Amino acid sequence: GGIVSYLCSMLERNNPDLLYIVLSFLKKLSVFGSNKDEMVEKDICKKLNRFIPCQNALLTQTALRLLFNLSFDNEVRERVSAI
């Protein structure tokens, strides 16, 4: 896997600073179709679920922005509604 795969696996960590950087980077990468597809393949919607809501408002906000970028994809919308 590439950078998207690596970053998606980092979402399981618990360090808030690391998580913020990872979520921010994924948000920037999500505007490119191939990256978005890889995020969907890695089931990112379920991984983002733990941040909405969470104790850290910045992580919640960044996760929601990433989800917003991904939400333009029909498959992502279906997966989110299934959670």
Secondary structure, 3 states (H helix, E strand, C coil): CCHHHHHHHHCCCCCHHHHHHHHHHHHHHCCCHHHHHHHHHCCHHHHHHHHCCCCCHHHHHHHHHHHHHHCCCHHHHHHHHHC
